Amino acid sequence: MNPLPFARADEIDAALPSIVAHLRSGGLLAYPTETVYGLGSRARLPDVLALARLKGRRADKPFLLLVSDRSMAEAHGLAFSEAANALARAFWPGPLTLVLPGGGGRLPNELRGPEGGIAVRWTSHHGTARLVAALGEPLTSTSANLPGMPPAPGAAAIVRDFGWAVADGTLLVLDGGVLGNSPPSTVVDCTRPTPRLVREGALTLADLRRTAGRLAP
């Protein structure tokens, strides 16, 4: 299957019904975000395991979740501390991933990291945010690359790297154009009273400190 155009508003409108149907049937997706192209699925155990097989992902590296607004994260049982509230107000939607406690019984434990939380981001990519809203539940996300390789810059590279999954219909690729060399999202662990910077990316430590104050090392 050829990549679906997913850049202009009319392309997104036309593509949404078939994308949602594909995901609801347990299919996997490659899609653009505000940082890099991602691979994803519904946040349901069989779909998450299928995505891990496609990616060749180790069991100790869980996927993050994309939501279309904060209420979607809360509806799935994720809890916001005072620091997480401040960071979400300042930087969501955008390239900030928060690791939050909660989600027990509503999200697969396979999404839970070693600190006990689940990573989540309210994406600012207009098309992908609309897709998650239309799906009505979070979309898992991991960078669209084979292990040890850089993230794919566009749909053609994803088809090249994951052609077998495209050919058998497992993976649907959305073409949002070639993305620039953007850094990944910044990741902050908010499972404890003092937030901790896990990965500095599009947002810097200085950006975070202006909002959340002290961050644990």
Protein Blocks (a to p, Z undefined) as FASTA:
>chain_A
ZZdddfbfmlmmmmmmmmmmmmmnopacddddfkbccddddddfklmmmmmmmnopafkl
ccddddfbfklmmmnopacdfklmmmmmmmpgcjddcddeejihkacfklpcfkopacdd
ddfbfklmmmmmmnopacdddddddehiacdfbfklmmmmmmmmmmnomaccddebjadd
ddddddddfkbfbdcdfbdcfbcfklmmmmnopadZZ
